[in-house]
Amino acid sequence: MKIAHVVSTFPPYRGGMGNAAFHFARELSVRGHEVTVITMRRGDEGGLAAAPFRVVRLTPLPRYGNAGFLPQLLWRLRGQEIIHLHYPFFGGDYFAAWRRRWGRGAASLVISYQMDVGAGGGLIGRYVGWHNRRVLPWVVRSADRVIVTSYDYARAGNLRPLIEAEPDRFREIPLGVDLASFLPAPPDPDLRRQYGIGPDDRTVLFVASLDRAHFFKGLPELLKAVAPLEPRVKLVVVGEGDLRPQYEKLAADLGIGERVKFAGAVSDRDLVRHYNLCDLFAMPSVQQTEAFGLVFVEAGACAKPVIGTRLPGVRTVIDDGRTGFLVAPREVDELRMKISALLSDRALAEQFGRAGRRRVEEKYNWESSVRQLDALYREVRAEKPS
């Protein structure tokens, strides 16, 4: 099949939505499909390794953050059998849905609904609120199928009335991880020396983009939780973005600047090394914009215990009390207590890590996810009149 994945961000930009699109495109190409990824041009396209699919980067007219107006999609999507839109993509979703509804040809539209976007204040907030009320329902009703990473998340947010009205339009397909790459391994001694981690130190890891689009990942809360812990507790932060200077200043203001190591963006290979460096992984997201948390799956694949927040979607990925702990959003004291509990009880941490690896093997791997996606594509194509 000829398949186009339409996504607002894509590697080398680091973000869960682009990462999911990359793995879907790669695995579908291996299965013999002709895959094209269409995304926005950002000016940071260097460093992406060769892939078995085509990547088309379009200049948005205009762009704001991870949103961009792309009328080019109207003709760039001609001839595709499947249009797979990764939502949210403000400015791209209109044209993908328009192509499905009124464009020539018999393309099917599949949407991966990654997360809700909350309406804040100001002009942008009013636009998002209007989009959620008016555009989102129209885009979803244009789709042949809508994929959600968990029904738990989908039924707790903007999709709820749409699921209740047309439940057969929706399918749950969780994201996955490459089990051959994300494997448990001893901590890398070179990384320990690089970050000044001693033999008696205990290490917490945080992985996320540090830009404004990912403000909700909860790094300030994690810094505040780590600050009162004993000096041998170190925090390694993997990620890059325009908020990094603010986070570095907060760490310094809390008196833990020397204990927090900002690693910047790292390669996929080095990401696995960082997971295996830590004693536990934590990402205490603060609002429901966090829908899944692929990093929890990656950490679990490396047999690391995890800590996240008790949010729809996230609470389905973390098995509370078995693979890690869930805490209330913004509850710094509870977060600190759970971090301390895992760092002080190695046997419990190892037990959680082993259970996490088993859970990932059973439920969260790309082979299983892509097999389900491939079957869904064939299902929607079979519904098209010959």
N, C-alpha and C positions, 0 to 999 in steps of 0.2 A: 504493500500500500504506500501511497504518497502521503506523508504525514508532516504537518507543520506545527511545531511547538512555538507558541507566541508568549513571551515572558518579558517582564519589564527589566529584570537584571539577570546577568549571566556571568559565569567565570570569565576573567579572573576576579571580578567583583565577588566578595564573599557574602553569601546570604542563603538562607534555607530554600527559598523558592527557586533561585537559579541553580542551586546544587541539585535539587530534585529534577529540574528540567534536563540538566546535563546527564544524569544517570539514566533517566527514561530514554533520552535520545540515543545514548550510547548502546544500551541494551536492546532497544528496538532495532537499531542498525545491525547489530550482531544477528538478530533474528531475520534479517533479510529485507527489512522495510527501507524505503527511501525517505530519510528524515532530514528536514530543514528546521533549524532554530532561527526564529526571527525575534530580534531584541533591539533595544535602543543603543545607539552609539554614545559612549560616555567619555571617550578619550583615555581610557585605562585598559585598552584591549591587549596589551602585550603580555607575554608569558603564558598564554594558553597552549597547552600541548596539542599536537595533532590529534584529531578525533575522526571517527568513521562517519561523520555526518557533516552537513553544510551549515555554516553559521552566517546569517545575514544581519548586519548591524545598520539600522536606519537612523537618520538624523531626525529627532523629534522637532515639532513645530508648534509650540515651544516645549521645553522640559522644565519640570519643577520637582527636584528631588528624584524619586523613583517613578514619577508620573510623567507621561509624555504624550503629546498629540501626534498620532501616526496615521494620517489618512492614506499613506502609501500602502497600508495593508489591503486596501480595496483591490489593488491590482497585483500586489505581491502574493496574495493567497489564491490567485487563479490556478486552477488545475489540481489543487489538493483534494484528496479524498477525505482526510481527517484534519480538522483544525482543532488543535488542543490548546486552549487558552488557560494560562496560569493566572489566577485571580488572587489579589487585586492587581490590576493594570489600568489605572485611570488614564484615559486617552487612547488606549489600545483596545479595550474591551468593546467600545461602541462599534469599531470597524470590523472586528472579528465577528460579532453578532450580526452586523449588517450584511456581511458577506454570506453568512449562513442563511439569513432570512430572504434576501432579495438578489443575491448575486447569481450569475449564471453557473450552471453545473450542479452537481449533487453532493457537495461537501457536507459531511457530518460535523457537528460542533460538540466537543467534549470539554468541559471546564473542570480544572482542578481548583477547588475553592480552598485556598490556603489559610485565610484568616479574615476576620472582621476588621474593618477600619472604623475606629470610633470618631465621632464628630466632636471636635474641640471648639475652641472659641475663635473669633475673628472670621475673616473672609474665607480662609481655607476650611475652617470648621463648618461654615454654612454650606460651602460647596460639597463637602463630604456628606453632610446630613441630607442634602438634596439628592446626591448620587445614591445613597443608601435607600432612600424612599422611592425614587423614580427610575433610576437607570438600572440598579442592581436587579430588581425583579424582572425587568424587560430582558436583560442579558441572560439571566438564568432560564427564563421561559423560552429563549431562543435555542437553548442547548438540547441536544439529544439525550445527554447524560451529564450529571454533575457528580464529580468525585470528591469525597470528603475524607480526611485522614482519620476522623473518628465521628461517629454519630453523636457521641457525647458532646463534642464541641459544636457541631452543626446545629443541634437542637437547643443549644443554650444561647444562640446569638441571632444574627440577622436572617439566617436561613430558616429559622423555625417555622414561620407561617407558610413558607414555600414548600417545606418538607411535608407539613401537615396537609397541604392542598394536593400535592402530587408526589407521594412517597416513592413511587416507582421510577421517578426521574433520577433518584440519588443512589449512589453506591459508595460503600466504604472500602477504600484501598489504602492501607497505611504506607508510609514511607519506609525505606529500607537502608541497609548499609552493605558494603562490600565485605563479606565475611572473610574473604581471602586476604584482604588488606588490613582490616581492623582486627588485630589479634593481640591477646595478652603477651607481654614480654617484660623482662626485667627493666628497671629504670636505666636510661642511657647515662653512663658516667660523664660523658662530655657535656650533656645538658645540665647535669647536677653542678658541675664546675662552672658552667657558663652563668648560671643563676645564683651561684653561691649557696647551694643547698647542701648542708652538712649531713653527716651520717645519722644524726639524731633529730634532724629537722623533719617536720611533717608538712606536706604540700597539698594545697587546695588549688584546683584548676578551674578557670572560667574561659569559655570560648564563645565569642560573638563579634559581629561587626560593631565598631565603636562610633558609628555615625548617628545622625539624628533620626534616621528612619528606624533605628533599632534602640531607641532610648529606653524602651520598656523592658530590657533584658535584666535589669535589677543590679547592675554593678555597684551603684552607690550603697545599696542596702548590704551587699556582700562585703564591701570595704568596711562599713560600720560594724558588721558582725565580727569580722576578723580582728579589728583593732584592739579590743580588750584581751584577746587570747594571748597565751604566752609567746615570747619572742621567737621560739623555734618554729612557730606556725608561719609558713610562707604562702603567699598567693601569687600564682602565675596567671597573667591575663594575656590570652591569645586573641588578636584582632586589631584592626586599624580603623581610623575614621576621625571625623572632625571634632568629636567629643573627647578624644584621648587627652588633650591638655587639661580639660576640666577634671577628668578622673585622676590624672596624675597630681593635680593640685589638691584634690580632696584627700588622696592618700597621704600627701605631705602634711596637710592640715590636721589629719588624724594622728600624725606621728608615726606612720608606718611606711613612709616612703622607701626605706631601705628593705622592708620585708615584702613589698609588692614589686614584682618583676613584669614589666610590660614587654611582651615578646614581639609585638607587631603582627603583621600577617605572615603566615608560614605556609610552606608547601603541603600538599596532601601527605607526603611521606613524613614530613616533620610533625604534622598534626598527630599522627599515630604515635610518634615518639613522645609528644607532650602528654597525650592521654596516659601512656604507660609511665610517665614521670610522676604522676600525682598519686596521692593516697585517696583522694575523693574528688568528684566533680560536682560543682554547684553552679546553678544559674537560676536565681530567685526572681523570675519575671514578675512584674508588678501589675499587669493588666491583661485582659482577655485577648489582646492582640496576639499574644503568644498562643498558638493553636496546637502545637505538637511538640516541638523541641527535638529536632533530629540529633542534636548534640548529645542528648541523653542516651539515644540509641547507640551512637558511636562510642561513648564512654562505656556503656554496658557491654558492647562487643569486645572491649579491651578489659573486661572483668573488673570494672571500677564501680564502687557504690556511688549513687547520685543523690543530689538534693535539689528539689524543685518546689514550685508553689502549687497550692491546691486550686488549680484552675481547670475549667473544662478543657478536655483534650490532653493536657499535661498529666492529669491524674489518671488517664488511661495508659500512658506510656510507663510511668513509674508505679510499680507495685509497692505501695506504702508498707514499710515494715518487712519487706522481702528483698527488694532490689535497691531500696534506698528509702528516703524520707520525703514526705510532703509537708510543707509549712504554709501558713497563711501569708498572702502577699503583704509586703512591707512590715512584717513582724520580725524586726531585727533580733530581738531577744530569743525568740523561738528558733530562728535560723542559727544563731550562735550556739544555742544549746545542742541542736542536732549535729552541727559541725564538730563540736567538742566530743559528743558521744561517739561518733565514728572515728575520730582521730585518736581517742583514748582506748578504744576496744578494737584491736587489730583483727581478732578472730571474727567479730561481728562484721567488720568491713569486708573481710575476705569472703565470708558467707554471702553477703549481699552481692559482691562482685561475681561470684560463681553463678548465683541465681540470675543475675542480670545477663550474663553471657548465654545461659540456656534460653532465657526469654527472647533474646534477640534472634538466636538460631531458629526458634520455633515460629516467630511472628514477624520480625522486622528485618527482612533481607530483600535485596533488589531483585533477585531471581523470582521470588514469589510475587512481589509487587508487579513486576513487568509481565509476568505470565497472566495475572489477573487483568492488567491493562490491555494486553494483546487480545484477550478473549472479549473484553468489553468493546474494543474497536470492531472486531468481527461481528459482534452482536448488533451494533448500530448500523453497520454497513449492510447487514442482512435485511434490515428493516426498510432500506431504500428500495423504491420501485425499480425494477430492472428496465 
